[in-house]
Amino acid sequence: MDKLKVGICQMIITTDKDKNLEKAENMVNKAVEKGAKLVVLPEIFNCPYSNKYFPKFAESYPEGRTIKFLSNLAKEKNIYLIGGSIPERDKEGNIYNTSYTFDNKGNILGRHRKVHLFDIDIEGGISFKESDTLSYGKDITVFDTDYGKMGVAICYDIRFPELIRLMALKGARIIIIPAAFNMTTGPAHWDPLFKVRALDNQVYMIGAAPARDENSPYVSYGNSIITDPWGSIVNKLDEKEGILVEDLDLGKIDKIRNQLPLLKHRRTDLYDLKLI
Ligand SMILES: O=C(O)CCC(=O)C(=O)O
């Protein structure tokens, strides 16, 4: 299948889980009405992005309410659903920033626990320390779909070229990043990161962000985006709530890889990248 219509739901996130799930459902429905076959929600879409809320909102697999909600929605709408991410608690009580992906029967295809935690302190700008409440994921997430292999990483993960390259080497042709950049790093780094990761791995990159809410403790940059294997922006949103639906031309991946064989030209006799 050479074409895939994808939908990104850039939603406002509140302190009310019911409202967040209702909003996600409405926006997924609208994306599906526009023909989307794969729909993506933002990072931490059921909970405010704050260490104060992660433990309160955390859910466990398989009984977690949001996890069941996402599975049912994927099945009912007959879509691939990348469920943004949610605070997830394991049996030992550790909490992760986790993205669940479902196929069109509601089965789990992938579970990505954010690998790189966002612990930063920028003078005059943003400070955040996810590791105050969250634990580190340990896996690279790539899975099969009817449209070829895809991978999921979360927000700060995009800054680590080795991770995204390993996903591409594992065969991912579309890499989906539920994310919530902020007003310090978003204007400076968001577009260039999506462009360069797409062009150096010759993949489609999809970034799904929350809409901007100036009253939130963490103000999201928004600007959900799709970049193509040439490194061009296919389309993007502004900061407001909205849905982006676009056709991906999957034939473009091999076309560009054949004309400009970057992955083949790697000098693995000189250097190599391996999964530990
Ligand atoms: O890398 C950035 O600038 C933003 C990352 C972030 O907000 C996150 O990982 O949640």
The ligand as a MOL file (V3000), in Angstrom:
LIG
                    3D

  0  0  0     0  0            999 V3000
M  V30 BEGIN CTAB
M  V30 COUNTS 10 9 0 0 0
M  V30 BEGIN ATOM
M  V30 1 O 13.3660 18.4080 24.0380 0
M  V30 2 C 12.6330 19.3510 24.3030 0
M  V30 3 O 12.9740 20.5100 24.1100 0
M  V30 4 C 11.2840 19.1430 24.8830 0
M  V30 5 C 11.1450 17.7690 25.4470 0
M  V30 6 C 9.9240 17.5820 26.2530 0
M  V30 7 O 9.1710 18.4750 26.5150 0
M  V30 8 C 9.5940 16.2340 26.6940 0
M  V30 9 O 10.3910 15.3140 26.5040 0
M  V30 10 O 8.5030 16.0450 27.2400 0
M  V30 END ATOM
M  V30 BEGIN BOND
M  V30 1 2 1 2
M  V30 2 1 2 3
M  V30 3 1 2 4
M  V30 4 1 4 5
M  V30 5 1 5 6
M  V30 6 2 6 7
M  V30 7 1 6 8
M  V30 8 2 8 9
M  V30 9 1 8 10
M  V30 END BOND
M  V30 END CTAB
M  END
